[in-house]
Amino acid sequence: MTSSPTPRHTDDLPIRDDMIRLGQALKLANLAEDGAQARSLVEEGQVSVNGEVETRRGRQLHPGDVVSTGGAAVRITAGG
Protein backbone atom coordinates (compact mmCIF):
# COMPACT_ATOMS: atom_id res chain seq x y z
CA MET A 1 0.00 0.00 0.00
CA THR A 2 1.36 3.40 -0.94
CA SER A 3 0.37 6.67 0.60
CA SER A 4 -0.78 9.74 -1.28
CA PRO A 5 1.79 12.33 -2.30
CA THR A 6 2.46 15.10 0.21
CA PRO A 7 -0.13 17.84 -0.38
CA ARG A 8 1.07 21.18 -1.70
CA HIS A 9 -1.29 23.10 0.60
CA THR A 10 -4.38 22.46 2.69
CA ASP A 11 -7.76 24.09 2.10
CA ASP A 12 -10.46 24.33 4.76
CA LEU A 13 -13.69 22.36 4.36
CA PRO A 14 -16.36 23.80 6.68
CA ILE A 15 -19.11 21.42 7.78
CA ARG A 16 -22.49 22.17 9.40
CA ASP A 17 -22.61 19.25 11.81
CA ASP A 18 -19.97 17.98 14.22
CA MET A 19 -18.94 15.19 11.82
CA ILE A 20 -18.96 14.13 8.17
CA ARG A 21 -18.24 10.75 6.58
CA LEU A 22 -15.08 10.38 4.51
CA GLY A 23 -16.90 9.61 1.25
CA GLN A 24 -19.09 12.69 1.66
CA ALA A 25 -16.09 14.88 2.46
CA LEU A 26 -14.24 13.72 -0.65
CA LYS A 27 -17.21 14.73 -2.82
CA LEU A 28 -17.89 18.01 -1.01
CA ALA A 29 -14.23 19.05 -1.32
CA ASN A 30 -14.19 18.09 -5.02
CA LEU A 31 -11.46 15.53 -4.35
CA ALA A 32 -13.77 12.95 -5.98
CA GLU A 33 -16.29 13.57 -8.76
CA ASP A 34 -18.92 11.25 -7.30
CA GLY A 35 -19.56 8.48 -4.81
CA ALA A 36 -18.17 5.79 -7.11
CA GLN A 37 -14.86 7.61 -7.50
CA ALA A 38 -14.71 8.30 -3.75
CA ARG A 39 -15.24 4.59 -3.07
CA SER A 40 -12.49 3.62 -5.53
CA LEU A 41 -9.99 6.10 -4.08
CA VAL A 42 -10.60 4.84 -0.56
CA GLU A 43 -10.61 1.13 -1.45
CA GLU A 44 -7.35 1.53 -3.41
CA GLY A 45 -5.62 3.12 -0.41
CA GLN A 46 -5.19 6.50 -2.11
CA VAL A 47 -6.76 8.53 0.72
CA SER A 48 -5.06 9.54 3.96
CA VAL A 49 -6.68 10.91 7.11
CA ASN A 50 -4.31 12.73 9.46
CA GLY A 51 -1.34 11.23 7.61
CA GLU A 52 -2.49 7.59 7.74
CA VAL A 53 -4.01 5.61 4.86
CA GLU A 54 -7.74 5.12 5.44
CA THR A 55 -9.70 2.34 3.73
CA ARG A 56 -13.10 2.94 5.37
CA ARG A 57 -15.29 5.21 3.27
CA GLY A 58 -17.68 5.62 6.22
CA ARG A 59 -14.96 6.88 8.59
CA GLN A 60 -16.28 9.75 10.68
CA LEU A 61 -14.31 12.97 10.32
CA HIS A 62 -14.42 15.81 12.82
CA PRO A 63 -13.13 19.40 12.79
CA GLY A 64 -9.34 19.34 12.78
CA ASP A 65 -9.04 16.15 10.70
CA VAL A 66 -7.03 16.47 7.47
CA VAL A 67 -7.93 14.40 4.40
CA SER A 68 -5.51 14.10 1.50
CA THR A 69 -5.46 12.37 -1.87
CA GLY A 70 -3.69 12.97 -5.16
CA GLY A 71 -1.55 15.79 -3.82
CA ALA A 72 -4.53 17.81 -2.53
CA ALA A 73 -5.69 18.12 1.06
CA VAL A 74 -8.55 19.58 3.06
CA ARG A 75 -8.89 20.29 6.77
CA ILE A 76 -12.34 19.74 8.25
CA THR A 77 -13.53 22.88 10.05
CA ALA A 78 -16.69 23.75 11.98
CA GLY A 79 -19.26 26.20 10.72
CA GLY A 80 -20.28 25.40 7.19
C-alpha positions as CSV (number, residue, x, y, z in Angstrom):
1,M,0.0,0.0,0.0
2,T,1.4,3.4,-0.9
3,S,0.4,6.7,0.6
4,S,-0.8,9.7,-1.3
5,P,1.8,12.3,-2.3
6,T,2.5,15.1,0.2
7,P,-0.1,17.8,-0.4
8,R,1.1,21.2,-1.7
9,H,-1.3,23.1,0.6
10,T,-4.4,22.5,2.7
11,D,-7.8,24.1,2.1
12,D,-10.5,24.3,4.8
13,L,-13.7,22.4,4.4
14,P,-16.4,23.8,6.7
15,I,-19.1,21.4,7.8
16,R,-22.5,22.2,9.4
17,D,-22.6,19.2,11.8
18,D,-20.0,18.0,14.2
19,M,-18.9,15.2,11.8
20,I,-19.0,14.1,8.2
21,R,-18.2,10.8,6.6
22,L,-15.1,10.4,4.5
23,G,-16.9,9.6,1.2
24,Q,-19.1,12.7,1.7
25,A,-16.1,14.9,2.5
26,L,-14.2,13.7,-0.7
27,K,-17.2,14.7,-2.8
28,L,-17.9,18.0,-1.0
29,A,-14.2,19.0,-1.3
30,N,-14.2,18.1,-5.0
31,L,-11.5,15.5,-4.3
32,A,-13.8,13.0,-6.0
33,E,-16.3,13.6,-8.8
34,D,-18.9,11.3,-7.3
35,G,-19.6,8.5,-4.8
36,A,-18.2,5.8,-7.1
37,Q,-14.9,7.6,-7.5
38,A,-14.7,8.3,-3.7
39,R,-15.2,4.6,-3.1
40,S,-12.5,3.6,-5.5
41,L,-10.0,6.1,-4.1
42,V,-10.6,4.8,-0.6
43,E,-10.6,1.1,-1.4
44,E,-7.3,1.5,-3.4
45,G,-5.6,3.1,-0.4
46,Q,-5.2,6.5,-2.1
47,V,-6.8,8.5,0.7
48,S,-5.1,9.5,4.0
49,V,-6.7,10.9,7.1
50,N,-4.3,12.7,9.5
51,G,-1.3,11.2,7.6
52,E,-2.5,7.6,7.7
53,V,-4.0,5.6,4.9
54,E,-7.7,5.1,5.4
55,T,-9.7,2.3,3.7
56,R,-13.1,2.9,5.4
57,R,-15.3,5.2,3.3
58,G,-17.7,5.6,6.2
59,R,-15.0,6.9,8.6
60,Q,-16.3,9.7,10.7
61,L,-14.3,13.0,10.3
62,H,-14.4,15.8,12.8
63,P,-13.1,19.4,12.8
64,G,-9.3,19.3,12.8
65,D,-9.0,16.1,10.7
66,V,-7.0,16.5,7.5
67,V,-7.9,14.4,4.4
68,S,-5.5,14.1,1.5
69,T,-5.5,12.4,-1.9
70,G,-3.7,13.0,-5.2
71,G,-1.5,15.8,-3.8
72,A,-4.5,17.8,-2.5
73,A,-5.7,18.1,1.1
74,V,-8.6,19.6,3.1
75,R,-8.9,20.3,6.8
76,I,-12.3,19.7,8.2
77,T,-13.5,22.9,10.0
78,A,-16.7,23.8,12.0
79,G,-19.3,26.2,10.7
80,G,-20.3,25.4,7.2
